Amino acid sequence: MRHFPAASHLSAGLIAVLVGFTSSAVIIFQAAAAAGASPAQVSSWLWALCLGCGLTSIGLSLYYRAPLLTAWSTPGAALLAGSLGGLGMAEAVGAFLFSAALITFSGVSGLFARLMQRIPQALAAAMLAGVLLRFGLELFGAFEQQALLVGSLFLAYLLGKRLLPRYAILLVLLLGIGLAWQLDLLHGQRVELALATPQFTAPVFSWQALIGVGIPLFVVTMASQNLPGVAVLRTSGYQQVPVSPLIAWTGLASLLLAPFGGFAINLAAITAAICAGPEAGHEPQRRYWAAVCAGVCYLLIGLFGASVTSLFAALPQALILAIAGLALLVTLSNSLAGALQDVRQREPALITFLVTASGLSLLGVGAAFWGLVAGGLASAVLNGNLSRRVG
């Protein structure tokens, strides 16, 4: 048996990274900007996230001989973009460490499944939908800034979803860059070739940040990333892989990289399906090489994080808003569907969604947490069982 990757593994790994990166990179930059990050710190965020994803994807895949692709939490980045306003980098890092510690404990203790059952899935989905709503609104609000650019991207997205759904966001991004160049909207002087330099930020632990950001980040990462990631593994035929160690290792990676901006490393879901599916080769026992190749791609991107940061800084704001909104449409629609699926939890989920989307801030704690509190209270009063699992 060959012990090196084939062409199918290389292509699947590259596609998985491109799909994941192009659909979420702009959201990472928005999250970093919300924390007041400097360009060097933004580059460090990208370096930390790519390093964490690269090392865990390579190490776990080689050890378990399964396509264990990891990723950063895109819903988590969206949550941070809407929740970090008013907090500094130090408080943000404190919240990252708190969330990573909870994830690590969940994996080490084996309480992952039981812990997630305590939060109704409908409420977690509604909270995520409330966080993502502003990205959808900003997408269409960007029409006022650049109608031609955003309108063209919207039409291209619809055609891409119909004809090439897997590559729709990548094609839209390439088209957007081309149109921005034609319309003289690019700031090419800002692009530079440079390596990323890690920027350490000493954490500050404030209870407002821990409760308002750390706990929602933990919930979103576990419910919207790790649970689907485990489902992808199981449905792809890799039932032999133990779940708890995977959660523990991704949590530990987040814990080590949080001071550099690695807010959440978790199991991938959509992109993991690329590495675990037929696109990665006809031999399921060798598809782990696709995740290994993806991990190498992550490491290369992270190495040149400063260049990637400068490239995105050269893009017009309308393009960034449009790409972020389009990339999150599917996640937003799935979250809304999951929130309203069960009739018993429909009204509590709606309350969670509205409170989260309102941007409410009480006692310095963000709306995502209060959305869960309000929805949980409604669920307890209306249904009498807050821990009821909603399927």
Phi and psi in degrees as a GROMACS rama.xvg file:
@    title "Ramachandran Plot"
@    xaxis  label "Phi"
@    yaxis  label "Psi"
@TYPE xy
-69.6703  144.907  ARG-2
-121.616  40.9825  HIS-3
-146.191  156.977  PHE-4
-69.9315  148.263  PRO-5
-97.6294  174.676  ALA-6
-60.1805  -36.4857  ALA-7
-65.1783  -34.318  SER-8
-69.2174  -42.0108  HIS-9
-62.5234  -45.5581  LEU-10
-68.6111  -41.549  SER-11
-63.8079  -42.2573  ALA-12
-63.4006  -42.8996  GLY-13
-65.5777  -44.1327  LEU-14
-63.069  -42.0932  ILE-15
-59.6701  -42.8563  ALA-16
-68.7353  -42.9697  VAL-17
-62.9845  -43.4055  LEU-18
-63.9229  -46.8172  VAL-19
-66.2659  -41.4316  GLY-20
-71.2249  -47.0574  PHE-21
-69.282  -21.8804  THR-22
-87.8179  -7.42945  SER-23
-139.195  -10.4132  SER-24
-59.5603  -42.8395  ALA-25
-63.8949  -29.0097  VAL-26
-71.9794  -35.0967  ILE-27
-61.6011  -43.2973  ILE-28
-65.4702  -36.0989  PHE-29
-67.4526  -38.6959  GLN-30
-64.0204  -44.4285  ALA-31
-63.8927  -39.6969  ALA-32
-64.0352  -36.2524  ALA-33
-63.2837  -27.9089  ALA-34
-88.3317  1.96568  ALA-35
76.135  28.9256  GLY-36
-70.714  142.245  ALA-37
-78.1912  166.236  SER-38
-55.3238  -38.4995  PRO-39
-65.7714  -37.7578  ALA-40
-71.4401  -35.9078  GLN-41
-61.2885  -44.3008  VAL-42
-59.7866  -38.9187  SER-43
-66.0911  -38.5372  SER-44
-56.7311  -48.551  TRP-45
-64.3341  -41.5421  LEU-46
-59.3443  -48.1718  TRP-47
-63.8246  -44.8997  ALA-48
-64.6266  -44.4079  LEU-49
-68.6479  -37.8387  CYS-50
-63.2219  -45.2842  LEU-51
-62.3053  -45.6031  GLY-52
-65.0578  -41.7331  CYS-53
-64.2725  -50.1923  GLY-54
-67.7792  -41.978  LEU-55
-69.7106  -38.6252  THR-56
-62.5787  -45.1619  SER-57
-68.1941  -50.8717  ILE-58
-64.1488  -49.0887  GLY-59
-67.5008  -38.6479  LEU-60
-66.2548  -43.135  SER-61
-68.5376  -37.0339  LEU-62
-70.7189  -45.4182  TYR-63
-94.1523  -4.66568  TYR-64
52.8417  46.0566  ARG-65
-142.79  151.591  ALA-66
-73.9539  81.045  PRO-67
-98.721  82.886  LEU-68
-86.3685  132.724  LEU-69
-109.522  168.146  THR-70
-156.438  168.49  ALA-71
-83.5498  161.088  TRP-72
-81.9733  102.861  SER-73
-64.2416  -46.5248  THR-74
-59.995  -34.0919  PRO-75
-64.0739  -40.9421  GLY-76
-63.159  -40.5588  ALA-77
-64.0527  -39.9489  ALA-78
-60.4816  -44.9048  LEU-79
-64.8345  -39.1166  LEU-80
-60.4235  -29.3286  ALA-81
-99.8256  -6.01185  GLY-82
-118.573  -15.0541  SER-83
-88.5381  -5.00859  LEU-84
-58.3137  128.234  GLY-85
93.062  -15.1575  GLY-86
-99.3096  148.288  LEU-87
-89.7375  176.32  GLY-88
-61.3436  -39.6583  MET-89
-62.9078  -43.5986  ALA-90
-68.529  -36.1173  GLU-91
-62.1266  -45.013  ALA-92
-62.5183  -38.3648  VAL-93
-59.0081  -41.6519  GLY-94
-66.8441  -38.045  ALA-95
-60.9537  -45.4359  PHE-96
-63.6779  -39.8765  LEU-97
-63.7878  -46.6402  PHE-98
-62.3352  -44.0454  SER-99
-63.2463  -37.3712  ALA-100
-65.2857  -40.503  ALA-101
-63.5724  -41.5549  LEU-102
-64.7986  -45.0489  ILE-103
-60.8414  -44.8538  THR-104
-62.1821  -39.6578  PHE-105
-61.2665  -37.6704  SER-106
-76.1962  -46.3568  GLY-107
-64.4282  -40.1273  VAL-108
-80.2687  -15.4714  SER-109
77.5914  17.0887  GLY-110
-94.3668  10.0241  LEU-111
-53.7393  -56.8409  PHE-112
-64.5983  -44.876  ALA-113
-66.9867  -35.4415  ARG-114
-66.5602  -42.6068  LEU-115
-69.0499  -23.7377  MET-116
-71.0576  -16.2552  GLN-117
-75.288  -18.1866  ARG-118
-109.451  115.758  ILE-119
-53.663  133.845  PRO-120
-59.9583  -32.9146  GLN-121
-63.1061  -38.6659  ALA-122
-71.2375  -39.9027  LEU-123
-62.8981  -41.2327  ALA-124
-66.3807  -39.4562  ALA-125
-67.1522  -38.8716  ALA-126
-61.9345  -44.4537  MET-127
-63.8928  -41.0192  LEU-128
-62.2749  -39.2968  ALA-129
-64.3562  -37.13  GLY-130
-67.4478  -40.7612  VAL-131
-79.1537  -15.1153  LEU-132
-56.7662  -41.5416  LEU-133
-64.772  -28.5206  ARG-134
-67.9458  -39.4177  PHE-135
-65.9318  -39.628  GLY-136
-67.1919  -39.0443  LEU-137
-68.3808  -28.6849  GLU-138
-56.8894  -51.6112  LEU-139
-80.5635  -23.3908  PHE-140
-66.7979  -26.5263  GLY-141
-68.3339  -14.9139  ALA-142
-57.7106  -34.3094  PHE-143
-65.7056  -29.5384  GLU-144
-80.9249  -49.5129  GLN-145
-141.976  83.7765  GLN-146
-62.2643  -43.3738  ALA-147
-65.7134  -47.0084  LEU-148
-64.0045  -53.3074  LEU-149
-68.5232  -39.6815  VAL-150
-61.4195  -41.0944  GLY-151
-64.9906  -40.8646  SER-152
-66.6101  -37.3728  LEU-153
-63.3155  -45.723  PHE-154
-65.1354  -40.3238  LEU-155
-63.8701  -36.6846  ALA-156
-63.6097  -44.0561  TYR-157
-63.1052  -43.3737  LEU-158
-66.126  -40.5469  LEU-159
-63.911  -40.1658  GLY-160
-64.9396  -30.4968  LYS-161
-78.3778  -41.5405  ARG-162
-99.1944  -43.2136  LEU-163
-135.423  68.8785  LEU-164
-59.6377  -33.3693  PRO-165
-67.4993  -30.6605  ARG-166
-109.292  14.6044  TYR-167
-59.5908  -47.6097  ALA-168
-68.2845  -39.3323  ILE-169
-60.8572  -44.2788  LEU-170
-65.8193  -39.3728  LEU-171
-64.4947  -40.786  VAL-172
-62.5252  -45.7486  LEU-173
-63.359  -42.3729  LEU-174
-63.144  -41.5929  LEU-175
-61.8037  -41.977  GLY-176
-64.4933  -41.368  ILE-177
-63.3815  -44.673  GLY-178
-65.9225  -41.109  LEU-179
-62.035  -35.9244  ALA-180
-68.2903  -42.8826  TRP-181
-64.9501  -35.0436  GLN-182
-87.8693  6.0251  LEU-183
59.7226  43.7328  ASP-184
-106.908  -5.43672  LEU-185
-83.6622  145.055  LEU-186
-107.364  74.759  HIS-187
-60.8737  -25.0355  GLY-188
-66.6296  -15.2922  GLN-189
-84.9716  -12.8775  ARG-190
-81.5243  131.11  VAL-191
-143.981  150.947  GLU-192
-93.3046  112.914  LEU-193
-155.007  151.227  ALA-194
-84.0318  153.034  LEU-195
-74.9947  143.268  ALA-196
-119.354  117.055  THR-197
-58.8494  136.441  PRO-198
-118.822  110.73  GLN-199
-81.9737  132.74  PHE-200
-121.135  118.352  THR-201
-67.9219  131.397  ALA-202
-75.0878  150.107  PRO-203
-123.887  127.272  VAL-204
-102.228  105.505  PHE-205
-111.793  140.987  SER-206
-65.2484  -28.3014  TRP-207
-62.8436  -44.3912  GLN-208
-71.028  -39.2975  ALA-209
-63.7087  -43.3565  LEU-210
-80.6398  -43.1958  ILE-211
-79.7138  -24.0827  GLY-212
-120.759  -47.6307  VAL-213
-62.4001  -48.0052  GLY-214
-67.6705  -48.3035  ILE-215
-59.6407  -36.8163  PRO-216
-63.1238  -40.9068  LEU-217
-62.6314  -46.4441  PHE-218
-64.0544  -46.7322  VAL-219
-63.7573  -43.1132  VAL-220
-63.9682  -42.451  THR-221
-73.0096  -43.9963  MET-222
-79.4375  -36.373  ALA-223
-100.787  -11.5592  SER-224
-122.226  -56.7072  GLN-225
-69.8082  -41.7229  ASN-226
-61.6511  -49.9115  LEU-227
-62.0596  -34.507  PRO-228
-62.147  -42.6264  GLY-229
-64.2886  -39.9136  VAL-230
-61.8416  -39.4405  ALA-231
-62.0673  -44.1038  VAL-232
-59.9369  -46.1854  LEU-233
-66.5196  -45.3239  ARG-234
-70.8417  -19.6716  THR-235
-89.0197  -0.751117  SER-236
96.2646  15.6185  GLY-237
-107.936  54.7713  TYR-238
-69.2072  -17.8422  GLN-239
-76.016  -13.4218  GLN-240
-77.915  123.307  VAL-241
-70.4287  137.994  PRO-242
-81.3121  -45.1179  VAL-243
-56.2176  -44.513  SER-244
-62.4136  -33.571  PRO-245
-62.8488  -45.8553  LEU-246
-63.5069  -41.1028  ILE-247
-64.1653  -43.1374  ALA-248
-68.5971  -40.551  TRP-249
-67.5075  -36.1239  THR-250
-65.5368  -40.58  GLY-251
-65.1161  -40.8515  LEU-252
-60.4748  -42.0434  ALA-253
-63.3077  -39.0191  SER-254
-63.3985  -41.902  LEU-255
-73.6937  -32.1938  LEU-256
-99.2891  -6.32404  LEU-257
-55.9374  -42.1397  ALA-258
-63.9961  -14.1276  PRO-259
-102.808  0.875996  PHE-260
110.549  2.68527  GLY-261
-80.0561  83.4087  GLY-262
-70.5914  -30.7322  PHE-263
-167.178  118.582  ALA-264
-107.303  131.474  ILE-265
-148.582  175.26  ASN-266
-67.0799  136.706  LEU-267
-79.5642  157.33  ALA-268
-119.917  -73.9254  ALA-269
-61.3667  -49.8252  ILE-270
-70.3327  -28.7879  THR-271
-63.7502  -32.2661  ALA-272
-63.4982  -29.3863  ALA-273
-66.8904  -42.8992  ILE-274
-75.7001  -23.6461  CYS-275
-97.2185  -6.84322  ALA-276
-98.2817  -176.256  GLY-277
-59.8614  -24.1474  PRO-278
-60.2159  -23.6735  GLU-279
-92.0009  8.25582  ALA-280
123.61  161.868  GLY-281
-86.8334  -8.30693  HIS-282
-105.914  103.018  GLU-283
-57.2376  -31.9171  PRO-284
-72.5863  -10.3759  GLN-285
-113.798  4.2121  ARG-286
-71.747  -11.4568  ARG-287
-61.0221  -22.8154  TYR-288
-64.3601  -27.9919  TRP-289
-64.8431  -42.3721  ALA-290
-67.619  -34.5442  ALA-291
-63.7483  -44.6586  VAL-292
-62.6414  -39.8521  CYS-293
-61.9496  -39.7241  ALA-294
-61.5717  -39.7236  GLY-295
-63.7481  -40.5113  VAL-296
-61.4228  -41.5379  CYS-297
-59.0041  -44.0848  TYR-298
-62.4139  -39.9303  LEU-299
-66.4529  -41.4189  LEU-300
-64.0914  -42.8311  ILE-301
-63.9734  -35.2233  GLY-302
-60.7796  -38.2197  LEU-303
-103.135  35.3402  PHE-304
-58.0249  -33.9916  GLY-305
-65.58  -38.2514  ALA-306
-67.3354  -42.079  SER-307
-63.4802  -40.2192  VAL-308
-61.8107  -44.4414  THR-309
-66.5351  -32.9097  SER-310
-64.1468  -45.2152  LEU-311
-70.3128  -28.4045  PHE-312
-67.7218  -21.7982  ALA-313
-82.2305  -11.8499  ALA-314
-82.2477  146.94  LEU-315
-68.1634  150.418  PRO-316
-59.58  -37.98  GLN-317
-61.9771  -36.8176  ALA-318
-67.1816  -42.4209  LEU-319
-63.3722  -44.9767  ILE-320
-62.5525  -40.6634  LEU-321
-66.0097  -45.5405  ALA-322
-64.0492  -44.0881  ILE-323
-62.0355  -44.9042  ALA-324
-64.437  -44.5889  GLY-325
-66.4432  -38.6089  LEU-326
-65.5502  -25.8893  ALA-327
-101.537  2.01832  LEU-328
-60.2865  -44.7256  LEU-329
-65.1634  -43.8025  VAL-330
-62.4001  -40.8354  THR-331
-64.0438  -45.2506  LEU-332
-65.8525  -39.9642  SER-333
-65.1685  -37.3728  ASN-334
-66.1463  -43.1706  SER-335
-63.1931  -41.4778  LEU-336
-63.6381  -43.3054  ALA-337
-66.7728  -33.0096  GLY-338
-69.5813  -34.1119  ALA-339
-104.883  6.75423  LEU-340
-68.9126  -44.1941  GLN-341
-92.0387  126.216  ASP-342
-62.9514  -37.9057  VAL-343
-64.902  -32.9314  ARG-344
-100.86  5.6126  GLN-345
-63.9425  -46.5465  ARG-346
-70.7403  -44.3534  GLU-347
-57.8863  -37.9688  PRO-348
-65.7065  -40.2367  ALA-349
-62.7783  -40.0114  LEU-350
-64.0578  -43.7319  ILE-351
-59.0359  -44.9203  THR-352
-61.6224  -47.2209  PHE-353
-66.7898  -42.9126  LEU-354
-64.8352  -43.591  VAL-355
-63.9347  -44.5861  THR-356
-69.7393  -21.7004  ALA-357
-70.177  -20.4218  SER-358
78.407  15.5057  GLY-359
-53.8054  136.612  LEU-360
-135.398  118.642  SER-361
-125.574  134.07  LEU-362
56.8646  27.7235  LEU-363
79.0697  5.1015  GLY-364
-100.643  136.484  VAL-365
-73.2497  170.727  GLY-366
-68.4048  -29.6388  ALA-367
-60.3156  -43.1786  ALA-368
-65.7351  -46.2305  PHE-369
-66.9264  -28.0191  TRP-370
-63.0709  -43.8971  GLY-371
-64.9991  -39.6006  LEU-372
-63.4472  -48.3092  VAL-373
-64.3861  -43.6465  ALA-374
-66.9431  -39.2968  GLY-375
-64.1378  -40.8613  GLY-376
-61.938  -44.9909  LEU-377
-62.4934  -39.9804  ALA-378
-66.1175  -40.1201  SER-379
-65.4889  -40.6015  ALA-380
-72.6731  -44.8743  VAL-381
-79.382  -34.2025  LEU-382
-111.695  -18.821  ASN-383
75.9998  9.60143  GLY-384
-152.644  92.1351  ASN-385
-65.147  -28.1555  LEU-386
-89.5174  5.82292  SER-387
-61.0408  130.661  ARG-388
-85.5404  128.246  ARG-389
-101.197  121.313  VAL-390
